[in-house]
Amino acid sequence: FVRNVYLARMTEQLRVGAGMVGDAVQLSLAQQPPPENLDAVVERHARILGARVTIVDAEGSVLAESHESVVGPIYRVEVRQALAEGFGSDVRYSTAVDYDALYVAVRVDAEAGPLGVVRLAPRVEVGVVPTAPESFPTAAAPTAIATASPARESSSHQ
């Protein structure tokens, strides 16, 4: 029970964070080709969130990755779910970090359709769950993004 509550809270926190990253990269993803500064944006948000951040285009090709180089298309469960339904998540073993990890993905849309997906994977071992509810994660990380993100001009197509 505690593990399920913990994962549900982490998933929701990451969903909000991925949505904020998606807002930050939406205009960049709409450009063809996307600008090269996506790596800097991804690395900055990875530091703020304390999570691995991956930007994937609508065809599944990795455009930017904060922690390790992912080559070629990415067809993971959470990415496929996000492209189809707007949101996806999965818990699985990660060879990159050598433990079970939580992955959360959110689709980034434009009026014309999906632009891509933002995927987050926190640096926490899913198998190690806090036993006290007060030690569960809070929404502090997404708030940090909102206050640390540079101001953008408002646009009518958001």
C-alpha positions as CSV (number, residue, x, y, z in Angstrom):
1,F,0.0,0.0,0.0
2,V,2.7,2.5,1.0
3,R,4.6,1.8,-2.2
4,N,1.5,2.4,-4.4
5,V,0.8,5.7,-2.6
6,Y,4.4,6.8,-3.0
7,L,4.4,5.9,-6.7
8,A,1.1,7.7,-7.3
9,R,2.4,10.9,-5.7
10,M,5.7,10.7,-7.5
11,T,3.9,10.1,-10.8
12,E,1.7,13.1,-10.3
13,Q,4.6,15.3,-9.3
14,L,6.5,14.2,-12.4
15,R,3.5,14.7,-14.7
16,V,3.2,18.3,-13.5
17,G,7.0,18.8,-14.0
18,A,7.0,17.2,-17.5
19,G,4.1,19.5,-18.4
20,M,6.0,22.5,-17.3
21,V,9.1,21.4,-19.3
22,G,6.7,20.8,-22.3
23,D,5.5,24.4,-22.0
24,A,9.1,25.6,-22.0
25,V,10.0,23.6,-25.2
26,Q,6.7,23.8,-27.1
27,L,7.8,26.7,-29.4
28,S,11.2,25.0,-30.0
29,L,9.5,21.7,-31.0
30,A,7.3,23.6,-33.4
31,Q,10.3,24.8,-35.4
32,Q,11.7,22.6,-38.1
33,P,14.3,21.5,-37.4
34,P,14.1,22.0,-33.7
35,P,16.9,24.3,-32.5
36,E,20.1,23.0,-31.0
37,N,19.6,24.8,-27.7
38,L,17.2,22.0,-26.6
39,D,20.2,20.3,-24.8
40,A,20.8,23.3,-22.7
41,V,17.1,23.6,-21.8
42,V,16.9,19.9,-20.9
43,E,20.0,20.0,-18.8
44,R,18.8,23.1,-16.9
45,H,15.4,21.5,-16.1
46,A,17.1,18.2,-15.1
47,R,19.1,20.1,-12.5
48,I,16.0,21.9,-11.2
49,L,13.8,18.8,-11.1
50,G,16.6,16.3,-10.0
51,A,15.4,14.0,-12.8
52,R,16.6,12.7,-16.1
53,V,14.8,14.7,-18.9
54,T,14.4,13.4,-22.5
55,I,12.7,15.2,-25.4
56,V,11.3,13.0,-28.1
57,D,9.7,14.1,-31.4
58,A,6.3,12.8,-32.5
59,E,8.0,10.0,-34.5
60,G,9.9,8.8,-31.4
61,S,13.4,10.2,-32.2
62,V,15.3,11.6,-29.3
63,L,16.0,15.3,-29.7
64,A,17.6,16.0,-26.4
65,E,18.7,14.0,-23.4
66,S,20.0,15.3,-20.1
67,H,22.0,12.4,-18.7
68,E,23.2,9.9,-21.3
69,S,23.1,9.7,-25.0
70,V,20.1,7.8,-26.4
71,V,20.6,7.0,-30.0
72,G,17.8,6.3,-32.4
73,P,14.1,6.1,-31.8
74,I,12.6,5.4,-28.4
75,Y,9.6,3.2,-28.3
76,R,9.2,2.7,-24.5
77,V,5.8,2.1,-23.0
78,E,5.4,5.5,-21.4
79,V,6.4,7.3,-24.7
80,R,3.9,5.3,-26.7
81,Q,1.2,5.9,-24.1
82,A,1.9,9.7,-24.1
83,L,1.8,9.9,-27.9
84,A,-1.5,8.1,-28.0
85,E,-3.2,9.4,-24.8
86,G,-1.3,12.5,-23.7
87,F,0.3,10.8,-20.6
88,G,2.1,7.6,-19.9
89,S,4.2,6.1,-17.1
90,D,6.1,2.9,-16.4
91,V,8.3,1.4,-13.7
92,R,11.0,-0.9,-15.0
93,Y,14.6,-1.8,-14.5
94,S,17.1,0.7,-15.8
95,T,20.5,-0.6,-17.0
96,A,21.7,3.1,-16.9
97,V,21.2,3.4,-13.2
98,D,21.1,-0.3,-12.2
99,Y,17.7,-0.3,-10.4
100,D,13.9,-0.1,-11.0
101,A,13.1,3.5,-12.0
102,L,9.8,5.4,-12.6
103,Y,9.4,7.0,-16.0
104,V,6.7,9.6,-16.7
105,A,6.0,11.0,-20.2
106,V,3.7,13.9,-21.3
107,R,2.8,14.8,-24.9
108,V,3.5,18.3,-26.1
109,D,0.8,19.5,-28.5
110,A,0.2,22.2,-31.0
111,E,-3.0,23.1,-32.9
112,A,-1.8,20.9,-35.8
113,G,-1.2,17.9,-33.5
114,P,1.5,16.3,-31.3
115,L,4.9,17.9,-31.5
116,G,6.6,15.3,-29.2
117,V,7.0,14.0,-25.7
118,V,8.8,15.1,-22.5
119,R,9.9,12.2,-20.4
120,L,11.2,12.5,-16.8
121,A,12.9,9.8,-14.7
122,P,13.8,10.9,-11.2
123,R,17.1,9.9,-9.6
124,V,15.3,7.7,-6.9
125,E,15.2,4.0,-6.5
126,V,11.6,2.9,-6.8
127,G,12.4,-0.1,-4.6
128,V,13.3,2.2,-1.7
129,V,10.1,3.7,-0.5
130,P,9.8,6.0,2.5
131,T,7.7,4.5,5.3
132,A,6.3,7.8,6.7
133,P,3.8,9.8,4.6
134,E,5.6,13.1,5.6
135,S,8.7,11.9,3.8
136,F,6.8,11.4,0.5
137,P,7.7,13.9,-2.3
138,T,5.9,17.2,-2.5
139,A,5.2,19.5,-5.4
140,A,8.3,21.7,-4.6
141,A,10.2,20.7,-7.7
142,P,7.6,21.8,-10.2
143,T,7.2,25.1,-8.3
144,A,10.9,25.6,-8.6
145,I,10.6,25.3,-12.4
146,A,7.8,27.8,-12.5
147,T,9.8,30.3,-10.5
148,A,13.1,29.6,-12.2
149,S,11.9,29.5,-15.8
150,P,12.6,32.6,-17.9
151,A,9.5,34.6,-18.6
152,R,8.0,34.0,-22.0
153,E,5.9,36.3,-24.0
154,S,2.2,35.3,-23.9
155,S,0.8,34.0,-27.1
156,S,-2.7,33.3,-28.2
157,H,-1.9,29.7,-29.2
158,Q,-1.2,28.1,-25.9
